Amino acid sequence: MTIINEKFTVHTKGNTQIIDITQNVQNSVYLHNLQNAVVHVYVAGSTVSITNIEYEPGLLKDLPEALDKIASVNSNYHHDDTWHDGNGYAHIRASVVGNSTMVPLIDGALQLGQWQQIVLIDFDNKARTRTVYVQIVY
């Protein structure tokens, strides 16, 4: 088993900003001319997530609206009582969505569905620079 590690940074605005990072991931993977592997995409941070979604205008509205029902910006959070940073909701949302996804590489191509993209979602209440790690195992 061989492991290749790549990484890239993404500058965000926060506030549940959804960013399509599919091309960044493809660039990291296709650089190595591999045929078959497992690609793990992970973002470091407790207020940010990685997931897969159809990156289209309707879902870019629907997903934040759905997450607001789970962890509203306007709710009171014990985290905020402790740290006074106003981003308790961001931690909850990131925990629910998760911070990684895995995509198989088969015959040299990432196996994403026709309408499926890899996205980074920054839930924090301020702009951030996020580091995304792409680990390729073959």
N, C-alpha and C positions, 0 to 999 in steps of 0.2 A: 504494500500500500504506500502510495506517495501522496504527500499533502503539499499543495501550493497555497500560499497566502498572499492576497492582494488587498488593497484598501484604497478608498477615495473619500474625499470630503464633500459635504453638501452644506451650503449656506441657506439657512431657513429664516422665515419671518415668525415662526411659531404660530400659536392660536389655531391649531388643528389644520395647518397647511399640509396639503397632500402633494407630493412631488414624485413624478414618474422617474424612477432611476433604472429602468430596464436597460437603456442603452449603456449606462455606466457599467452595469453588471455584465452585459454582453461583451463590452470592450475588455473587461478584466478576464473573462473566461476565454474568449476567442483568441486572445493574445498568445495562448499556449498551444493552439492547434491540436487539441485533444479530441478523441472520438467518444469516449464513454467515461462519465464521472458523476459524482454527486456534488452539487454546488450548494453550499450553505451561505446564505446572506444574512448578516447579523449587524445590528447597530448598537453601539454602546450608549447607555443613558437610560434613566428611569422615567423620562417624560417623552419618549420617542418610540415609534414602532416601525416595523417592516411587515408588510403583508402583500397580498395579491388582490387585484381588483380590476374591473374594466374601467380604465381611466377616461371617463366621458362625463360631460357636464352634469347630467342628472345624478349620477352616483357621487360626484364630487360635492354635491349638496346633500344627498341622502345620507351618506355615511356620517358626516359631522352632526346632522340632525338626530340620527339614531343614537350616536354616542352621547349627545347632550341629554337624552332621556335616561341614559345609564349613569352618567356622572356630569351633572349640570355645572356650568361655570358659576352659577349663582347660589349653589348649595354651600353649606358650612362644612368644613373638613377639619378634623383634629390635626392633620398635618399643618394646616395653615395656622392653627392656634400655637403650634410648637415653633414653626420656622418663620411665620409671618411673611411668606413669599407669594401667597395667593395662587399657588399652582397645585393644590391638592387634587383637583379634578384631573389634571394632566397625568399624575401618577396612576390614578385609577384607570383612566382610558388606556394608557400604555400597557398596564398589566392585563387588561381585558384583550387587547388586540395582539400583544406579544411583540418580541423584538427580533424575530428571525423568520425566515422561510427557507425551504429547501426545494431545489429544482433539479431534476435529472438532466444530464447531458447525454444524449443518445445520438450516435452517428454524427457527432460534431455539432449538434444543434440543441440549444436549450429547449426543453419541452414545455413551453408555455402555450396555453390555449389561444385560439385566434383572437380573442378579445381580452386576453389576460396580460396585465402588466405588473411589474414589481414596483411597489411604491413605498416611500418613506413618509410617515406622518409625524410631524412635530407638534405635540400638544402643548408644549410649554407656553408661558405667557410673555415670552420675549424672543427676539431673534437669537439664533444659535448657529454654531458651526458643528456639524455632526460628522463623525467618522463611521463609515460603513466598511465592514470587513467581508471579503468574499473568500471563502475557504473552499478549495477544490480538492476533492479526494478521488483518487483513481488507482 
